[in-house]
Amino acid sequence: MTSSYDIFEMIAGNDLMCIEAVEDLSTAKKRLVSLASSKPGDYRVWDPSRQQFVDTSRKRFKDCA
């Protein structure tokens, strides 16, 4: 069984909204860039194997254009 990464968007306050699940971290990074280009926001990636959000980039995705 392969683990997937969940992509979330931070919404009002500290609430999270699940966007989608992807197969690997590389796909997650590409999807975050795509999401940020169409709807700037604060996106996070959850790694279920580590039970924590992972840092996919040092740059905030809401700053991508």
mmJSON file of the N, C-alpha and C atoms, coordinates in Angstrom:
{"data_MODEL":{"atom_site":{
"group_PDB":["ATOM","ATOM","ATOM","ATOM","ATOM","ATOM","ATOM","ATOM","ATOM","ATOM","ATOM","ATOM","ATOM","ATOM","ATOM","ATOM","ATOM","ATOM","ATOM","ATOM","ATOM","ATOM","ATOM","ATOM","ATOM","ATOM","ATOM","ATOM","ATOM","ATOM","ATOM","ATOM","ATOM","ATOM","ATOM","ATOM","ATOM","ATOM","ATOM","ATOM","ATOM","ATOM","ATOM","ATOM","ATOM","ATOM","ATOM","ATOM","ATOM","ATOM","ATOM","ATOM","ATOM","ATOM","ATOM","ATOM","ATOM","ATOM","ATOM","ATOM","ATOM","ATOM","ATOM","ATOM","ATOM","ATOM","ATOM","ATOM","ATOM","ATOM","ATOM","ATOM","ATOM","ATOM","ATOM","ATOM","ATOM","ATOM","ATOM","ATOM","ATOM","ATOM","ATOM","ATOM","ATOM","ATOM","ATOM","ATOM","ATOM","ATOM","ATOM","ATOM","ATOM","ATOM","ATOM","ATOM","ATOM","ATOM","ATOM","ATOM","ATOM","ATOM","ATOM","ATOM","ATOM","ATOM","ATOM","ATOM","ATOM","ATOM","ATOM","ATOM","ATOM","ATOM","ATOM","ATOM","ATOM","ATOM","ATOM","ATOM","ATOM","ATOM","ATOM","ATOM","ATOM","ATOM","ATOM","ATOM","ATOM","ATOM","ATOM","ATOM","ATOM","ATOM","ATOM","ATOM","ATOM","ATOM","ATOM","ATOM","ATOM","ATOM","ATOM","ATOM","ATOM","ATOM","ATOM","ATOM","ATOM","ATOM","ATOM","ATOM","ATOM","ATOM","ATOM","ATOM","ATOM","ATOM","ATOM","ATOM","ATOM","ATOM","ATOM","ATOM","ATOM","ATOM","ATOM","ATOM","ATOM","ATOM","ATOM","ATOM","ATOM","ATOM","ATOM","ATOM","ATOM","ATOM","ATOM","ATOM","ATOM","ATOM","ATOM","ATOM","ATOM","ATOM","ATOM","ATOM","ATOM","ATOM","ATOM","ATOM","ATOM","ATOM","ATOM"],
"id":[1,2,3,4,5,6,7,8,9,10,11,12,13,14,15,16,17,18,19,20,21,22,23,24,25,26,27,28,29,30,31,32,33,34,35,36,37,38,39,40,41,42,43,44,45,46,47,48,49,50,51,52,53,54,55,56,57,58,59,60,61,62,63,64,65,66,67,68,69,70,71,72,73,74,75,76,77,78,79,80,81,82,83,84,85,86,87,88,89,90,91,92,93,94,95,96,97,98,99,100,101,102,103,104,105,106,107,108,109,110,111,112,113,114,115,116,117,118,119,120,121,122,123,124,125,126,127,128,129,130,131,132,133,134,135,136,137,138,139,140,141,142,143,144,145,146,147,148,149,150,151,152,153,154,155,156,157,158,159,160,161,162,163,164,165,166,167,168,169,170,171,172,173,174,175,176,177,178,179,180,181,182,183,184,185,186,187,188,189,190,191,192,193,194,195],
"type_symbol":["N","C","C","N","C","C","N","C","C","N","C","C","N","C","C","N","C","C","N","C","C","N","C","C","N","C","C","N","C","C","N","C","C","N","C","C","N","C","C","N","C","C","N","C","C","N","C","C","N","C","C","N","C","C","N","C","C","N","C","C","N","C","C","N","C","C","N","C","C","N","C","C","N","C","C","N","C","C","N","C","C","N","C","C","N","C","C","N","C","C","N","C","C","N","C","C","N","C","C","N","C","C","N","C","C","N","C","C","N","C","C","N","C","C","N","C","C","N","C","C","N","C","C","N","C","C","N","C","C","N","C","C","N","C","C","N","C","C","N","C","C","N","C","C","N","C","C","N","C","C","N","C","C","N","C","C","N","C","C","N","C","C","N","C","C","N","C","C","N","C","C","N","C","C","N","C","C","N","C","C","N","C","C","N","C","C","N","C","C","N","C","C","N","C","C"],
"label_atom_id":["N","CA","C","N","CA","C","N","CA","C","N","CA","C","N","CA","C","N","CA","C","N","CA","C","N","CA","C","N","CA","C","N","CA","C","N","CA","C","N","CA","C","N","CA","C","N","CA","C","N","CA","C","N","CA","C","N","CA","C","N","CA","C","N","CA","C","N","CA","C","N","CA","C","N","CA","C","N","CA","C","N","CA","C","N","CA","C","N","CA","C","N","CA","C","N","CA","C","N","CA","C","N","CA","C","N","CA","C","N","CA","C","N","CA","C","N","CA","C","N","CA","C","N","CA","C","N","CA","C","N","CA","C","N","CA","C","N","CA","C","N","CA","C","N","CA","C","N","CA","C","N","CA","C","N","CA","C","N","CA","C","N","CA","C","N","CA","C","N","CA","C","N","CA","C","N","CA","C","N","CA","C","N","CA","C","N","CA","C","N","CA","C","N","CA","C","N","CA","C","N","CA","C","N","CA","C","N","CA","C","N","CA","C","N","CA","C","N","CA","C","N","CA","C","N","CA","C"],
"label_alt_id":[null,null,null,null,null,null,null,null,null,null,null,null,null,null,null,null,null,null,null,null,null,null,null,null,null,null,null,null,null,null,null,null,null,null,null,null,null,null,null,null,null,null,null,null,null,null,null,null,null,null,null,null,null,null,null,null,null,null,null,null,null,null,null,null,null,null,null,null,null,null,null,null,null,null,null,null,null,null,null,null,null,null,null,null,null,null,null,null,null,null,null,null,null,null,null,null,null,null,null,null,null,null,null,null,null,null,null,null,null,null,null,null,null,null,null,null,null,null,null,null,null,null,null,null,null,null,null,null,null,null,null,null,null,null,null,null,null,null,null,null,null,null,null,null,null,null,null,null,null,null,null,null,null,null,null,null,null,null,null,null,null,null,null,null,null,null,null,null,null,null,null,null,null,null,null,null,null,null,null,null,null,null,null,null,null,null,null,null,null,null,null,null,null,null,null],
"label_comp_id":["MET","MET","MET","THR","THR","THR","SER","SER","SER","SER","SER","SER","TYR","TYR","TYR","ASP","ASP","ASP","ILE","ILE","ILE","PHE","PHE","PHE","GLU","GLU","GLU","MET","MET","MET","ILE","ILE","ILE","ALA","ALA","ALA","GLY","GLY","GLY","ASN","ASN","ASN","ASP","ASP","ASP","LEU","LEU","LEU","MET","MET","MET","CYS","CYS","CYS","ILE","ILE","ILE","GLU","GLU","GLU","ALA","ALA","ALA","VAL","VAL","VAL","GLU","GLU","GLU","ASP","ASP","ASP","LEU","LEU","LEU","SER","SER","SER","THR","THR","THR","ALA","ALA","ALA","LYS","LYS","LYS","LYS","LYS","LYS","ARG","ARG","ARG","LEU","LEU","LEU","VAL","VAL","VAL","SER","SER","SER","LEU","LEU","LEU","ALA","ALA","ALA","SER","SER","SER","SER","SER","SER","LYS","LYS","LYS","PRO","PRO","PRO","GLY","GLY","GLY","ASP","ASP","ASP","TYR","TYR","TYR","ARG","ARG","ARG","VAL","VAL","VAL","TRP","TRP","TRP","ASP","ASP","ASP","PRO","PRO","PRO","SER","SER","SER","ARG","ARG","ARG","GLN","GLN","GLN","GLN","GLN","GLN","PHE","PHE","PHE","VAL","VAL","VAL","ASP","ASP","ASP","THR","THR","THR","SER","SER","SER","ARG","ARG","ARG","LYS","LYS","LYS","ARG","ARG","ARG","PHE","PHE","PHE","LYS","LYS","LYS","ASP","ASP","ASP","CYS","CYS","CYS","ALA","ALA","ALA"],
"label_asym_id":["A","A","A","A","A","A","A","A","A","A","A","A","A","A","A","A","A","A","A","A","A","A","A","A","A","A","A","A","A","A","A","A","A","A","A","A","A","A","A","A","A","A","A","A","A","A","A","A","A","A","A","A","A","A","A","A","A","A","A","A","A","A","A","A","A","A","A","A","A","A","A","A","A","A","A","A","A","A","A","A","A","A","A","A","A","A","A","A","A","A","A","A","A","A","A","A","A","A","A","A","A","A","A","A","A","A","A","A","A","A","A","A","A","A","A","A","A","A","A","A","A","A","A","A","A","A","A","A","A","A","A","A","A","A","A","A","A","A","A","A","A","A","A","A","A","A","A","A","A","A","A","A","A","A","A","A","A","A","A","A","A","A","A","A","A","A","A","A","A","A","A","A","A","A","A","A","A","A","A","A","A","A","A","A","A","A","A","A","A","A","A","A","A","A","A"],
"label_entity_id":["1","1","1","1","1","1","1","1","1","1","1","1","1","1","1","1","1","1","1","1","1","1","1","1","1","1","1","1","1","1","1","1","1","1","1","1","1","1","1","1","1","1","1","1","1","1","1","1","1","1","1","1","1","1","1","1","1","1","1","1","1","1","1","1","1","1","1","1","1","1","1","1","1","1","1","1","1","1","1","1","1","1","1","1","1","1","1","1","1","1","1","1","1","1","1","1","1","1","1","1","1","1","1","1","1","1","1","1","1","1","1","1","1","1","1","1","1","1","1","1","1","1","1","1","1","1","1","1","1","1","1","1","1","1","1","1","1","1","1","1","1","1","1","1","1","1","1","1","1","1","1","1","1","1","1","1","1","1","1","1","1","1","1","1","1","1","1","1","1","1","1","1","1","1","1","1","1","1","1","1","1","1","1","1","1","1","1","1","1","1","1","1","1","1","1"],
"label_seq_id":[1,1,1,2,2,2,3,3,3,4,4,4,5,5,5,6,6,6,7,7,7,8,8,8,9,9,9,10,10,10,11,11,11,12,12,12,13,13,13,14,14,14,15,15,15,16,16,16,17,17,17,18,18,18,19,19,19,20,20,20,21,21,21,22,22,22,23,23,23,24,24,24,25,25,25,26,26,26,27,27,27,28,28,28,29,29,29,30,30,30,31,31,31,32,32,32,33,33,33,34,34,34,35,35,35,36,36,36,37,37,37,38,38,38,39,39,39,40,40,40,41,41,41,42,42,42,43,43,43,44,44,44,45,45,45,46,46,46,47,47,47,48,48,48,49,49,49,50,50,50,51,51,51,52,52,52,53,53,53,54,54,54,55,55,55,56,56,56,57,57,57,58,58,58,59,59,59,60,60,60,61,61,61,62,62,62,63,63,63,64,64,64,65,65,65],
"pdbx_PDB_ins_code":[null,null,null,null,null,null,null,null,null,null,null,null,null,null,null,null,null,null,null,null,null,null,null,null,null,null,null,null,null,null,null,null,null,null,null,null,null,null,null,null,null,null,null,null,null,null,null,null,null,null,null,null,null,null,null,null,null,null,null,null,null,null,null,null,null,null,null,null,null,null,null,null,null,null,null,null,null,null,null,null,null,null,null,null,null,null,null,null,null,null,null,null,null,null,null,null,null,null,null,null,null,null,null,null,null,null,null,null,null,null,null,null,null,null,null,null,null,null,null,null,null,null,null,null,null,null,null,null,null,null,null,null,null,null,null,null,null,null,null,null,null,null,null,null,null,null,null,null,null,null,null,null,null,null,null,null,null,null,null,null,null,null,null,null,null,null,null,null,null,null,null,null,null,null,null,null,null,null,null,null,null,null,null,null,null,null,null,null,null,null,null,null,null,null,null],
"Cartn_x":[0.851,0.0,0.893,0.619,1.421,0.745,1.537,1.042,0.855,-0.18,-0.393,-0.175,0.017,0.167,-1.119,-1.61,-2.843,-2.498,-3.155,-2.954,-4.116,-3.782,-4.772,-4.544,-5.622,-5.517,-5.926,-5.122,-5.487,-6.601,-7.67,-8.775,-8.963,-10.04,-10.289,-9.652,-8.845,-8.175,-7.145,-7.237,-6.327,-7.033,-8.178,-8.923,-8.277,-8.393,-7.853,-8.978,-8.827,-9.77,-8.974,-9.397,-8.707,-8.989,-7.928,-8.051,-8.029,-6.99,-6.872,-5.719,-5.622,-4.507,-3.71,-2.399,-1.519,-0.582,0.026,0.82,2.176,2.836,4.194,4.476,5.594,5.95,6.238,6.834,7.112,5.813,4.825,3.517,2.863,3.033,2.464,3.036,4.351,4.992,4.462,4.343,3.819,2.38,1.601,0.191,0.067,0.934,0.902,1.187,2.142,2.457,1.26,0.632,-0.546,-1.699,-1.944,-3.012,-2.741,-1.507,-1.152,-1.246,-1.014,-1.098,-2.543,-3.468,-4.875,-5.62,-5.192,-5.836,-4.788,-4.14,-3.117,-3.673,-2.866,-3.283,-2.164,-2.459,-1.499,-1.828,-1.03,-1.263,-0.271,-0.731,0.096,-0.01,1.046,1.066,1.262,0.353,0.389,1.036,2.026,2.694,2.167,1.322,0.74,1.754,2.846,3.838,4.583,4.75,5.408,4.402,3.123,2.057,2.332,2.753,2.997,2.981,2.838,2.941,4.401,4.67,6.048,6.315,7.553,7.983,8.371,7.542,7.808,8.654,8.77,9.574,9.803,10.866,11.119,10.285,9.784,8.983,7.514,6.795,5.364,4.66,3.741,3.081,2.141,1.705,0.836,1.605,2.959,3.769,4.061,3.696,3.956,2.981,3.423,2.52,2.486],
"Cartn_y":[-1.187,0.0,1.245,2.138,3.357,4.501,5.304,6.431,7.635,8.382,9.591,10.818,11.934,13.215,13.998,14.613,15.399,16.878,17.564,18.997,19.729,20.681,21.488,22.958,23.726,25.182,25.746,26.683,27.385,28.36,28.306,29.244,30.007,30.696,31.568,31.062,31.923,31.559,30.463,29.41,28.28,27.051,27.252,26.14,25.678,24.386,23.793,23.224,23.333,22.722,21.759,20.499,19.503,19.783,19.829,20.081,18.767,17.946,16.669,15.859,14.613,13.744,13.436,13.378,13.055,11.926,11.276,10.075,10.32,11.423,11.624,13.106,13.376,14.747,15.601,15.01,15.74,16.223,15.357,15.727,16.795,16.689,17.686,19.064,19.141,20.43,21.036,20.221,20.713,21.191,20.446,20.815,22.108,22.298,23.528,24.744,24.631,25.734,26.026,24.976,25.145,25.802,25.335,25.922,27.392,27.702,29.074,30.017,29.502,30.373,30.705,29.815,30.1,30.705,30.38,30.911,31.052,32.205,32.395,32.093,31.45,31.112,30.44,30.027,29.348,27.855,27.093,25.671,24.864,23.722,22.843,21.412,20.631,19.226,18.363,17.417,16.524,15.197,14.776,13.498,12.521,11.572,10.656,9.713,9.431,8.525,9.188,10.505,11.255,11.919,11.912,12.539,14.01,14.72,16.154,16.799,18.121,18.868,18.947,18.859,18.917,20.258,20.697,21.927,21.577,21.963,21.628,22.68,23.838,24.912,25.972,26.704,27.81,29.028,29.061,30.182,29.909,30.898,30.765,30.698,29.765,29.581,30.719,31.475,32.606,33.704,33.645,34.63,34.258,33.052,32.616,33.298,33.577,34.197,33.371],
"Cartn_z":[0.0,0.0,0.0,-0.9,-1.008,-0.254,0.365,1.13,0.21,0.442,-0.354,0.517,-0.14,0.544,0.345,1.404,1.332,1.241,0.321,0.147,0.792,1.655,2.356,2.056,2.168,2.088,3.435,3.936,5.166,4.823,5.592,5.401,6.708,6.861,8.01,9.304,9.899,11.141,10.905,11.676,11.519,10.957,10.313,9.739,8.441,8.174,6.958,6.107,4.794,3.876,2.994,2.977,2.164,0.685,-0.121,-1.55,-2.319,-2.105,-2.793,-2.223,-2.653,-2.281,-3.549,-3.399,-4.517,-4.1,-5.095,-4.831,-4.195,-4.562,-4.056,-3.845,-3.199,-2.849,-4.083,-5.097,-6.331,-6.98,-7.022,-7.576,-6.708,-5.395,-4.483,-4.765,-4.954,-5.231,-6.522,-7.567,-8.849,-8.7,-7.93,-7.745,-6.943,-5.964,-5.18,-6.052,-6.936,-7.839,-8.738,-9.242,-10.092,-9.328,-8.121,-7.297,-7.013,-6.628,-6.273,-7.465,-8.666,-9.84,-10.187,-9.843,-10.141,-8.953,-7.748,-6.538,-5.442,-5.349,-4.315,-2.922,-2.113,-0.762,-0.009,1.19,2.043,1.991,1.256,1.064,1.885,2.391,3.208,2.674,2.893,2.487,3.729,3.926,5.075,4.67,5.431,5.216,6.261,5.862,6.851,7.495,6.802,7.388,8.549,8.491,9.574,10.506,10.109,10.893,11.153,10.075,10.19,8.814,8.822,7.575,7.187,5.893,5.411,4.743,4.841,4.195,2.759,1.804,0.409,-0.278,0.325,-0.251,0.801,0.652,1.573,1.193,-0.038,-0.514,-0.232,0.22,0.461,-0.884,-1.044,-2.319,-2.673,-1.697,-2.019,-2.74,-2.723,-3.394,-4.847,-5.241,-6.628,-7.577,-8.751,-9.737,-10.993],
"occupancy":[1.0,1.0,1.0,1.0,1.0,1.0,1.0,1.0,1.0,1.0,1.0,1.0,1.0,1.0,1.0,1.0,1.0,1.0,1.0,1.0,1.0,1.0,1.0,1.0,1.0,1.0,1.0,1.0,1.0,1.0,1.0,1.0,1.0,1.0,1.0,1.0,1.0,1.0,1.0,1.0,1.0,1.0,1.0,1.0,1.0,1.0,1.0,1.0,1.0,1.0,1.0,1.0,1.0,1.0,1.0,1.0,1.0,1.0,1.0,1.0,1.0,1.0,1.0,1.0,1.0,1.0,1.0,1.0,1.0,1.0,1.0,1.0,1.0,1.0,1.0,1.0,1.0,1.0,1.0,1.0,1.0,1.0,1.0,1.0,1.0,1.0,1.0,1.0,1.0,1.0,1.0,1.0,1.0,1.0,1.0,1.0,1.0,1.0,1.0,1.0,1.0,1.0,1.0,1.0,1.0,1.0,1.0,1.0,1.0,1.0,1.0,1.0,1.0,1.0,1.0,1.0,1.0,1.0,1.0,1.0,1.0,1.0,1.0,1.0,1.0,1.0,1.0,1.0,1.0,1.0,1.0,1.0,1.0,1.0,1.0,1.0,1.0,1.0,1.0,1.0,1.0,1.0,1.0,1.0,1.0,1.0,1.0,1.0,1.0,1.0,1.0,1.0,1.0,1.0,1.0,1.0,1.0,1.0,1.0,1.0,1.0,1.0,1.0,1.0,1.0,1.0,1.0,1.0,1.0,1.0,1.0,1.0,1.0,1.0,1.0,1.0,1.0,1.0,1.0,1.0,1.0,1.0,1.0,1.0,1.0,1.0,1.0,1.0,1.0,1.0,1.0,1.0,1.0,1.0,1.0],
"B_iso_or_equiv":[0.0,0.0,0.0,0.0,0.0,0.0,0.0,0.0,0.0,0.0,0.0,0.0,0.0,0.0,0.0,0.0,0.0,0.0,0.0,0.0,0.0,0.0,0.0,0.0,0.0,0.0,0.0,0.0,0.0,0.0,0.0,0.0,0.0,0.0,0.0,0.0,0.0,0.0,0.0,0.0,0.0,0.0,0.0,0.0,0.0,0.0,0.0,0.0,0.0,0.0,0.0,0.0,0.0,0.0,0.0,0.0,0.0,0.0,0.0,0.0,0.0,0.0,0.0,0.0,0.0,0.0,0.0,0.0,0.0,0.0,0.0,0.0,0.0,0.0,0.0,0.0,0.0,0.0,0.0,0.0,0.0,0.0,0.0,0.0,0.0,0.0,0.0,0.0,0.0,0.0,0.0,0.0,0.0,0.0,0.0,0.0,0.0,0.0,0.0,0.0,0.0,0.0,0.0,0.0,0.0,0.0,0.0,0.0,0.0,0.0,0.0,0.0,0.0,0.0,0.0,0.0,0.0,0.0,0.0,0.0,0.0,0.0,0.0,0.0,0.0,0.0,0.0,0.0,0.0,0.0,0.0,0.0,0.0,0.0,0.0,0.0,0.0,0.0,0.0,0.0,0.0,0.0,0.0,0.0,0.0,0.0,0.0,0.0,0.0,0.0,0.0,0.0,0.0,0.0,0.0,0.0,0.0,0.0,0.0,0.0,0.0,0.0,0.0,0.0,0.0,0.0,0.0,0.0,0.0,0.0,0.0,0.0,0.0,0.0,0.0,0.0,0.0,0.0,0.0,0.0,0.0,0.0,0.0,0.0,0.0,0.0,0.0,0.0,0.0,0.0,0.0,0.0,0.0,0.0,0.0],
"pdbx_formal_charge":[null,null,null,null,null,null,null,null,null,null,null,null,null,null,null,null,null,null,null,null,null,null,null,null,null,null,null,null,null,null,null,null,null,null,null,null,null,null,null,null,null,null,null,null,null,null,null,null,null,null,null,null,null,null,null,null,null,null,null,null,null,null,null,null,null,null,null,null,null,null,null,null,null,null,null,null,null,null,null,null,null,null,null,null,null,null,null,null,null,null,null,null,null,null,null,null,null,null,null,null,null,null,null,null,null,null,null,null,null,null,null,null,null,null,null,null,null,null,null,null,null,null,null,null,null,null,null,null,null,null,null,null,null,null,null,null,null,null,null,null,null,null,null,null,null,null,null,null,null,null,null,null,null,null,null,null,null,null,null,null,null,null,null,null,null,null,null,null,null,null,null,null,null,null,null,null,null,null,null,null,null,null,null,null,null,null,null,null,null,null,null,null,null,null,null],
"auth_seq_id":[1,1,1,2,2,2,3,3,3,4,4,4,5,5,5,6,6,6,7,7,7,8,8,8,9,9,9,10,10,10,11,11,11,12,12,12,13,13,13,14,14,14,15,15,15,16,16,16,17,17,17,18,18,18,19,19,19,20,20,20,21,21,21,22,22,22,23,23,23,24,24,24,25,25,25,26,26,26,27,27,27,28,28,28,29,29,29,30,30,30,31,31,31,32,32,32,33,33,33,34,34,34,35,35,35,36,36,36,37,37,37,38,38,38,39,39,39,40,40,40,41,41,41,42,42,42,43,43,43,44,44,44,45,45,45,46,46,46,47,47,47,48,48,48,49,49,49,50,50,50,51,51,51,52,52,52,53,53,53,54,54,54,55,55,55,56,56,56,57,57,57,58,58,58,59,59,59,60,60,60,61,61,61,62,62,62,63,63,63,64,64,64,65,65,65],
"auth_comp_id":["MET","MET","MET","THR","THR","THR","SER","SER","SER","SER","SER","SER","TYR","TYR","TYR","ASP","ASP","ASP","ILE","ILE","ILE","PHE","PHE","PHE","GLU","GLU","GLU","MET","MET","MET","ILE","ILE","ILE","ALA","ALA","ALA","GLY","GLY","GLY","ASN","ASN","ASN","ASP","ASP","ASP","LEU","LEU","LEU","MET","MET","MET","CYS","CYS","CYS","ILE","ILE","ILE","GLU","GLU","GLU","ALA","ALA","ALA","VAL","VAL","VAL","GLU","GLU","GLU","ASP","ASP","ASP","LEU","LEU","LEU","SER","SER","SER","THR","THR","THR","ALA","ALA","ALA","LYS","LYS","LYS","LYS","LYS","LYS","ARG","ARG","ARG","LEU","LEU","LEU","VAL","VAL","VAL","SER","SER","SER","LEU","LEU","LEU","ALA","ALA","ALA","SER","SER","SER","SER","SER","SER","LYS","LYS","LYS","PRO","PRO","PRO","GLY","GLY","GLY","ASP","ASP","ASP","TYR","TYR","TYR","ARG","ARG","ARG","VAL","VAL","VAL","TRP","TRP","TRP","ASP","ASP","ASP","PRO","PRO","PRO","SER","SER","SER","ARG","ARG","ARG","GLN","GLN","GLN","GLN","GLN","GLN","PHE","PHE","PHE","VAL","VAL","VAL","ASP","ASP","ASP","THR","THR","THR","SER","SER","SER","ARG","ARG","ARG","LYS","LYS","LYS","ARG","ARG","ARG","PHE","PHE","PHE","LYS","LYS","LYS","ASP","ASP","ASP","CYS","CYS","CYS","ALA","ALA","ALA"],
"auth_asym_id":["A","A","A","A","A","A","A","A","A","A","A","A","A","A","A","A","A","A","A","A","A","A","A","A","A","A","A","A","A","A","A","A","A","A","A","A","A","A","A","A","A","A","A","A","A","A","A","A","A","A","A","A","A","A","A","A","A","A","A","A","A","A","A","A","A","A","A","A","A","A","A","A","A","A","A","A","A","A","A","A","A","A","A","A","A","A","A","A","A","A","A","A","A","A","A","A","A","A","A","A","A","A","A","A","A","A","A","A","A","A","A","A","A","A","A","A","A","A","A","A","A","A","A","A","A","A","A","A","A","A","A","A","A","A","A","A","A","A","A","A","A","A","A","A","A","A","A","A","A","A","A","A","A","A","A","A","A","A","A","A","A","A","A","A","A","A","A","A","A","A","A","A","A","A","A","A","A","A","A","A","A","A","A","A","A","A","A","A","A","A","A","A","A","A","A"],
"auth_atom_id":["N","CA","C","N","CA","C","N","CA","C","N","CA","C","N","CA","C","N","CA","C","N","CA","C","N","CA","C","N","CA","C","N","CA","C","N","CA","C","N","CA","C","N","CA","C","N","CA","C","N","CA","C","N","CA","C","N","CA","C","N","CA","C","N","CA","C","N","CA","C","N","CA","C","N","CA","C","N","CA","C","N","CA","C","N","CA","C","N","CA","C","N","CA","C","N","CA","C","N","CA","C","N","CA","C","N","CA","C","N","CA","C","N","CA","C","N","CA","C","N","CA","C","N","CA","C","N","CA","C","N","CA","C","N","CA","C","N","CA","C","N","CA","C","N","CA","C","N","CA","C","N","CA","C","N","CA","C","N","CA","C","N","CA","C","N","CA","C","N","CA","C","N","CA","C","N","CA","C","N","CA","C","N","CA","C","N","CA","C","N","CA","C","N","CA","C","N","CA","C","N","CA","C","N","CA","C","N","CA","C","N","CA","C","N","CA","C","N","CA","C","N","CA","C","N","CA","C"],
"pdbx_PDB_model_num":[1,1,1,1,1,1,1,1,1,1,1,1,1,1,1,1,1,1,1,1,1,1,1,1,1,1,1,1,1,1,1,1,1,1,1,1,1,1,1,1,1,1,1,1,1,1,1,1,1,1,1,1,1,1,1,1,1,1,1,1,1,1,1,1,1,1,1,1,1,1,1,1,1,1,1,1,1,1,1,1,1,1,1,1,1,1,1,1,1,1,1,1,1,1,1,1,1,1,1,1,1,1,1,1,1,1,1,1,1,1,1,1,1,1,1,1,1,1,1,1,1,1,1,1,1,1,1,1,1,1,1,1,1,1,1,1,1,1,1,1,1,1,1,1,1,1,1,1,1,1,1,1,1,1,1,1,1,1,1,1,1,1,1,1,1,1,1,1,1,1,1,1,1,1,1,1,1,1,1,1,1,1,1,1,1,1,1,1,1,1,1,1,1,1,1]
}}}
